[in-house]
Amino acid sequence: MLEPAMLHKEAILNGLKKHIYEDEMSYYSGWNGFTLPEIPNEFDGCDYRFAILDGDKVIGYFCYTYDMHSKCLSNFGLYSFDKGNPVIGKDVLCEIKRIIKEYQPHRMAWRMVGGNPVEKHYDRFCNKYQGRKFVLTDVFKDRYGKYHNDVIYEIIFEQEGENG
């Protein structure tokens, strides 16, 4: 279940802190460092931040931005504190389907560091909506000296009455 992150701010930030030195954190942060996300106590109208719960336990963090003027969804972020828990994928997918149906966006875009274990899921989702995947080669170098690609996904949704 998703609930506003502000209701579980401490649990989310502590959950992220527990994983701060793990190699997988670079998949979330996009670089070798890490800064905690800001979880404000108010809603600015475009930045959505959620705690992912399994029962009463916070098992992850999910966020995105929706720009109502350009009808674009972007700035997605996802981190699991409970690797392999299917609740995370189900809840996030349910929210994404809901916002696509409700907001009827024109464009949706997100990025990931190549090698992320969720790449196959992102590929399937992108293909479902006839999106495109762009791969920028050797953009990110991890702390072990291994290069990773920067992967960018883009979906342009068909809008009634639009040409293009």
Phi, psi and omega per residue, in radians:
M1 nan 2.460 3.072
L2 -1.724 2.399 3.030
E3 -2.360 2.691 3.118
P4 -0.924 2.338 -3.101
A5 -1.042 -0.551 -3.104
M6 -1.058 -0.416 3.112
L7 -1.337 -0.313 -3.071
H8 -2.301 0.527 -3.036
K9 -0.923 -0.867 -3.086
E10 -1.118 -0.736 3.142
A11 -1.127 -0.690 3.127
I12 -1.148 -0.890 -3.101
L13 -1.104 -0.704 3.090
N14 -1.171 -0.656 3.082
G15 -1.075 -0.746 3.098
L16 -1.164 -0.712 3.134
K17 -1.052 -0.615 3.139
K18 -1.117 -0.421 -3.077
H19 -1.897 0.115 -2.961
I20 -1.026 -0.552 -3.092
Y21 -1.715 0.075 3.137
E22 -1.405 2.570 -3.128
D23 -1.043 -0.607 -3.124
E24 -1.117 -0.320 -3.137
M25 -1.058 -0.480 3.130
S26 -1.140 -0.453 3.066
Y27 -1.163 -0.562 3.101
Y28 -1.414 -0.831 -3.016
S29 -1.413 -0.501 -3.122
G30 1.467 0.143 3.108
W31 -2.738 -3.118 -3.106
N32 -1.357 -0.308 3.123
G33 -1.697 -3.022 -3.135
F34 -2.796 2.397 2.961
T35 -2.221 2.496 3.132
L36 -1.182 2.497 3.114
P37 -1.224 2.670 3.021
E38 -1.453 2.267 3.073
I39 -2.123 1.590 -3.078
P40 -1.238 2.844 3.114
N41 -1.597 0.201 3.079
E42 -2.419 2.907 -3.118
F43 -1.894 2.205 -3.086
D44 -1.566 0.021 3.095
G45 1.632 -0.159 -3.129
C46 -2.420 -0.427 -3.128
D47 -1.723 1.999 -3.112
Y48 -1.811 2.241 -3.099
R49 -2.325 2.245 -3.051
F50 -2.265 2.567 2.867
A51 -1.594 2.437 3.044
I52 -1.777 2.166 -3.072
L53 -2.023 2.505 2.943
D54 -2.076 1.772 -2.954
G55 1.214 -2.155 3.112
D56 -1.730 -0.029 -3.046
K57 -1.631 2.244 3.063
V58 -1.326 2.085 -3.082
I59 -2.008 -0.011 3.134
G60 -3.105 3.098 -3.120
Y61 -2.361 2.376 -3.124
F62 -2.449 2.379 3.129
C63 -2.562 2.791 3.051
Y64 -2.850 2.922 3.082
T65 -2.080 2.396 3.017
Y66 -2.154 2.031 3.092
D67 -1.636 1.839 -3.061
M68 -1.188 -0.383 -3.130
H69 -1.346 -0.755 3.121
S70 -1.629 -0.117 -3.110
K71 0.998 0.773 -3.119
C72 -2.019 2.377 3.014
L73 -1.801 2.287 -3.098
S74 -2.778 -3.009 3.071
N75 0.940 0.764 3.123
F76 -1.265 2.483 3.058
G77 -2.460 2.432 -3.126
L78 -2.591 2.274 3.040
Y79 -2.453 2.311 3.133
S80 -1.784 2.245 3.028
F81 -1.599 -0.145 -3.076
D82 -2.303 1.316 -3.054
K83 -0.910 2.340 3.101
G84 1.503 -0.075 3.132
N85 -1.302 2.040 -3.076
P86 -1.164 -0.290 3.120
V87 -1.038 -0.642 -3.084
I88 -1.079 -0.952 -3.135
G89 -1.071 -0.737 -3.131
K90 -1.113 -0.792 -3.116
D91 -1.178 -0.716 3.135
V92 -1.163 -0.790 3.123
L93 -1.083 -0.711 3.100
C94 -1.064 -0.750 3.119
E95 -1.145 -0.737 -3.138
I96 -1.126 -0.752 3.090
K97 -1.088 -0.686 3.127
R98 -1.096 -0.808 -3.089
I99 -1.243 -0.525 3.070
I100 -1.149 -0.787 3.141
K101 -1.170 -0.795 -3.053
E102 -1.303 -0.827 -3.057
Y103 -1.482 -0.392 -3.060
Q104 0.814 1.084 -3.072
P105 -1.169 2.749 3.027
H106 -1.479 -0.673 -3.028
R107 -2.474 2.560 3.055
M108 -2.401 2.315 -3.128
A109 -2.540 2.543 3.064
W110 -2.698 2.850 -3.103
R111 -2.181 2.830 2.998
M112 -2.726 2.737 3.038
V113 -1.413 2.243 3.116
G114 -0.969 2.486 -3.097
G115 1.715 -0.142 3.114
N116 -1.079 2.282 -3.108
P117 -1.042 -0.331 -3.118
V118 -1.543 0.079 -3.071
E119 -0.954 -0.755 -3.112
K120 -1.100 -0.581 3.096
H121 -1.218 -0.744 3.101
Y122 -1.101 -0.714 3.116
D123 -1.043 -0.815 -3.133
R124 -1.082 -0.767 -3.136
F125 -1.102 -0.795 -3.138
C126 -1.071 -0.775 3.137
N127 -1.125 -0.630 3.137
K128 -0.992 -0.612 -3.112
Y129 -1.827 0.347 3.132
Q130 0.943 0.704 3.127
G131 -1.452 -3.091 -3.136
R132 -2.183 2.612 3.122
K133 -2.121 2.222 3.115
F134 -2.008 2.341 -3.127
V135 -2.074 2.050 3.044
L136 -1.700 2.105 -2.969
T137 -1.402 2.392 3.007
D138 0.889 0.912 -3.108
V139 -1.575 -0.598 -3.022
F140 -2.071 2.263 3.111
K141 -1.944 2.085 -3.103
D142 -1.350 3.099 -3.054
R143 -1.192 -0.197 3.104
Y144 -1.692 0.012 3.120
G145 1.580 0.076 3.130
K146 -1.515 2.322 3.107
Y147 -1.469 2.545 3.079
H148 -2.239 2.601 3.078
N149 -1.378 2.741 2.975
D150 -1.776 2.084 -3.076
V151 -1.911 2.242 -3.111
I152 -2.093 2.246 3.100
Y153 -1.917 2.507 3.135
E154 -2.503 2.316 3.027
I155 -2.206 2.223 3.009
I156 -1.887 2.066 -3.115
F157 -1.501 2.458 3.075
E158 -1.208 2.345 3.117
Q159 -2.047 2.354 3.101
E160 -1.051 2.374 3.082
G161 1.425 -0.030 3.136
E162 -1.656 2.507 2.982
N163 -1.721 2.482 3.075
G164 2.322 nan nan
